[in-house]
């Protein structure tokens, strides 16, 4: 008798099932807006930058090389890093598009 009345009192105080998942849902929503969404936005901007590359643009690569684009191919760009010194790099390594004239000021 004692166990049955304790179980009945505990069952009356139990919350609905969906409220137990509420903290998990809130954590996921916060995770989405603070981590996933900004990374997706940054990746989209990087793709747009890479698609818009053209001859004459001054860029910085992810390894820190600064140069002027001399040729754009499907997955590669040729980068002039010094007079008569041209290297070929993969497009996705281009990190930043610099304003015109930046290389002369370095």
N, C-alpha and C positions, 0 to 999 in steps of 0.2 A: 504494500500500500504506500509506503513512504517513497519508494522509487518511482512509482507511477505518478504521484502528485508532483514530484520534482521534475519529471520529464514533461508533464503537461504545462507546468509553469514556465519551463525553458522554451518550449515550443511556442507559447503565446508571445514571448519576447523576441523571437527570432525575426530578423529583417527579411524583406523579400529578396529573392535570389539575385536580381539585377543590381541591387545596391552593393553587393559584395564585389562586383566587377567595376564599379564606378571609379575607384582610385587607379586601377589599371588603365582604364580608358583615358582618364585625365593625364596620366603619365605619357601615354602614347601620343596624345594630341600635343602636349608640350614638346615632346621629342621631335615630332613632325615639324612644328613651327620654328623650333630653335636650331635644329641640326639639318634635317633632310631638305627642307624647302630652300634655305639659303644656298646649300651646296648645289642643288639642281639649278638655281638661278645663275650661280657663278659658272657652272658648266655650260649653260646655254649661251652666256655672254662670250665665253672662250671659243665656242664653236662658231659664233658669228664673226669673231675677230679673225679666226683662221680662214674662214670662207672669203673674207673681204681682203685678204692680203693681195698686194699687187706690186709690180715692179716699181722700185724707187722708194718704197716704204722703209723707214728706219725702225728697227725692232731690237728687242732684247730677248735672248733665249733663256730657258729655265736654268742653264748652266752659267749665265752671266755674260755671254758673248754679245757684244753690241755690233751691229752692222747694218748695211743697206741691202735690200733684196734686189738681185739682178735678174733672177729668173724664177718663175713659179711653175711647178709641174703638179701632177696629180697628188702625190703624197709628200713631195719634197720641195724645198726652196733653196736657191743658191744665194749665199750671203757673202757680200764683199766686206771683209773685216779690216782690210788695209788696202792701199792702192795695189792693184794687180794680185791681190790675194783673195781668192774666192773659195768658200767651202760649201758643201752641200749638207743640209740638215733636214730632218723630218719636220713636217709642218707643225705637228702637235707640240714640238719643243719651243715654239715661239710663245713667249709669255706676255710681252707688252709691246704695244705699238707706240713708238715715241713721236713727239712733234717734229716736224721738218726742221733741219738745222741743228739737231741735238748732237749729232756726231762731231760736227765742226767745233762745238763749244767744249767738247771733252778734252 
